[in-house]
Amino acid sequence: MPYKSVVLVKQVPDTKNITGEAMTPEGTINRAALPAVFNPEDLNALEMALEVRDRHGGEVTVITMGPPGAAEVLRESLFRGADKVVLLSDRRFAGADTLATSYALSCAIKKLGQVDLVFCGRQAIDGDTAQVGPQTAEKLDMPQITYAEAIVKLEGGSIIARRALDHGTEIVKCSLPCLLTVVSSANEPRPASVRRRIEYKFAATSLEYKSLLARWPSFGTEEALDAFLEQRALKIPVWTATDIGAEEQKLGLPGSPTQVYKVNFVVLEGSESKVVDPTSDGIKALIQELMQEYIVG
Ligand SMILES: Cc1cc2nc3c(=O)[nH]c(=O)nc-3n(C[C@H](O)[C@H](O)[C@H](O)COP(=O)(O)OP(=O)(O)OC[C@H]3O[C@@H](n4cnc5c(N)ncnc54)[C@H](O)[C@@H]3O)c2cc1C
């Protein structure tokens, strides 16, 4: 049976490459100073959705909410195998906390019509709340399987999945439609295919036409570029708040009940240190001590 899947992906600042300018004096992330990357666990979510499509048929639509530049993760999704992509971009989405983000994403999913599976990463490496997946499921009135590591069985209207927990795994069964938040141990995301990279090289949103024309002036005018992309199904749709039928007061800052009150910089310093003999006996004694203190077990 073919399944219609949606994957929610986020473009995030690469927090593995922190430089001195990574934070603003106000304590917020200086996004301009960090390279933007595909949120790592969203690649695992995309891979899980692609595997479902490859095994059972159906289609995979990838949605991201972000500024015009977030189209980059949508192109990357096309290179890796997604069938359709959508960018949610509108000034009215700006300043959203997780509630307003999940509201906008749930409106976009509803616009797609009947959906069997929604895949999210477990957590984004910048906001780090792991709230967006569960909140989106709530707003869609869908059951959710968090920390999903594998789909054990997908048959008709139900799914059996393995969840990765701190001290083991859990197998759960759930009816469809359902939302899964996927962990990094789930799979090895497939790389971008060279054939698809060539095929979707020019895939773009209308918000990128100016920069595209600056790079490839031979396209001529924005109208000519638009016709070229439309004809080849390379135009990435951009949905605004109006397009997804969202209530404005539930979006962006007005729709965000949480406010950042204060940001503290925490510097972790070792308070105690111990020198251990680099011998088997020295290491054995250290391990015993750590076990006695319940630090390792
Ligand atoms: C009080 C507060 C104020 C904020 N103000 C701002 C602000 O002014 N400007 C700003 O840019 N950010 C702001 N943020 C951050 C913003 O709310 C989060 O980036 C966003 O809600 C996602 O939360 P997260 O990063 O914790 O994602 P998580 O909940 O950790 O993400 C889990 C998964 O949800 C999906 N997901 C998350 N975000 C998106 C997305 N945008 N598109 C598609 N899928 C997604 C992905 O699959 C991801 O792996 C604010 C956050 C808070 C708490």
The ligand as a MOL file (V3000), in Angstrom:
LIG
                    3D

  0  0  0     0  0            999 V3000
M  V30 BEGIN CTAB
M  V30 COUNTS 53 58 0 0 0
M  V30 BEGIN ATOM
M  V30 1 C 10.8910 32.0070 23.6580 0
M  V30 2 C 11.4190 31.7190 22.3010 0
M  V30 3 C 11.5450 32.7620 21.3940 0
M  V30 4 C 12.0560 32.5240 20.1230 0
M  V30 5 N 12.2140 33.5530 19.2740 0
M  V30 6 C 12.7530 33.3350 18.0610 0
M  V30 7 C 12.9770 34.3920 17.1450 0
M  V30 8 O 12.6570 35.5350 17.4220 0
M  V30 9 N 13.5130 34.0900 15.9180 0
M  V30 10 C 13.8710 32.7990 15.6150 0
M  V30 11 O 14.3650 32.5720 14.5030 0
M  V30 12 N 13.6830 31.8030 16.4680 0
M  V30 13 C 13.1460 32.0320 17.6730 0
M  V30 14 N 12.9940 31.0010 18.5450 0
M  V30 15 C 13.4070 29.6790 18.1270 0
M  V30 16 C 12.2610 28.9920 17.4980 0
M  V30 17 O 11.1420 28.9500 18.2900 0
M  V30 18 C 12.6830 27.5820 17.2540 0
M  V30 19 O 13.7780 27.6230 16.3730 0
M  V30 20 C 11.6130 26.7490 16.6220 0
M  V30 21 O 10.3920 26.8650 17.2840 0
M  V30 22 C 11.9900 25.2890 16.6040 0
M  V30 23 O 12.2480 24.8690 17.9120 0
M  V30 24 P 13.5230 24.0160 18.1880 0
M  V30 25 O 14.6470 24.6390 17.4650 0
M  V30 26 O 13.6540 23.8140 19.6360 0
M  V30 27 O 13.1380 22.6830 17.4260 0
M  V30 28 P 12.9130 21.2390 18.0040 0
M  V30 29 O 11.5980 21.1740 18.6890 0
M  V30 30 O 14.1090 20.7900 18.7530 0
M  V30 31 O 12.8220 20.5060 16.5850 0
M  V30 32 C 12.3110 19.1990 16.4650 0
M  V30 33 C 12.0030 18.9530 15.0190 0
M  V30 34 O 10.9080 19.7600 14.5970 0
M  V30 35 C 11.0740 20.1010 13.2180 0
M  V30 36 N 11.2050 21.5570 13.0830 0
M  V30 37 C 11.5970 22.4420 14.0060 0
M  V30 38 N 11.5900 23.6920 13.5000 0
M  V30 39 C 11.1970 23.5780 12.2140 0
M  V30 40 C 11.0090 24.4910 11.1440 0
M  V30 41 N 11.2330 25.8030 11.2920 0
M  V30 42 N 10.5970 24.0220 9.9490 0
M  V30 43 C 10.3480 22.6960 9.7780 0
M  V30 44 N 10.5350 21.7810 10.7450 0
M  V30 45 C 10.9430 22.2130 11.9470 0
M  V30 46 C 12.3370 19.3930 12.7460 0
M  V30 47 O 11.9790 18.1330 12.2480 0
M  V30 48 C 13.1250 19.2580 14.0410 0
M  V30 49 O 14.0760 18.2380 14.0220 0
M  V30 50 C 12.4620 31.2170 19.7780 0
M  V30 51 C 12.3190 30.1890 20.7100 0
M  V30 52 C 11.8020 30.4170 21.9460 0
M  V30 53 C 11.6690 29.2570 22.9180 0
M  V30 END ATOM
M  V30 BEGIN BOND
M  V30 1 1 1 2
M  V30 2 1 2 3
M  V30 3 2 2 52
M  V30 4 2 3 4
M  V30 5 1 4 5
M  V30 6 1 4 50
M  V30 7 2 5 6
M  V30 8 1 6 7
M  V30 9 1 6 13
M  V30 10 2 7 8
M  V30 11 1 7 9
M  V30 12 1 9 10
M  V30 13 2 10 11
M  V30 14 1 10 12
M  V30 15 2 12 13
M  V30 16 1 13 14
M  V30 17 1 14 15
M  V30 18 1 14 50
M  V30 19 1 15 16
M  V30 20 1 16 17
M  V30 21 1 16 18
M  V30 22 1 18 19
M  V30 23 1 18 20
M  V30 24 1 20 21
M  V30 25 1 20 22
M  V30 26 1 22 23
M  V30 27 1 23 24
M  V30 28 2 24 25
M  V30 29 1 24 26
M  V30 30 1 24 27
M  V30 31 1 27 28
M  V30 32 2 28 29
M  V30 33 1 28 30
M  V30 34 1 28 31
M  V30 35 1 31 32
M  V30 36 1 32 33
M  V30 37 1 33 34
M  V30 38 1 33 48
M  V30 39 1 34 35
M  V30 40 1 35 36
M  V30 41 1 35 46
M  V30 42 1 36 37
M  V30 43 1 36 45
M  V30 44 2 37 38
M  V30 45 1 38 39
M  V30 46 1 39 40
M  V30 47 2 39 45
M  V30 48 1 40 41
M  V30 49 2 40 42
M  V30 50 1 42 43
M  V30 51 2 43 44
M  V30 52 1 44 45
M  V30 53 1 46 47
M  V30 54 1 46 48
M  V30 55 1 48 49
M  V30 56 2 50 51
M  V30 57 1 51 52
M  V30 58 1 52 53
M  V30 END BOND
M  V30 END CTAB
M  END
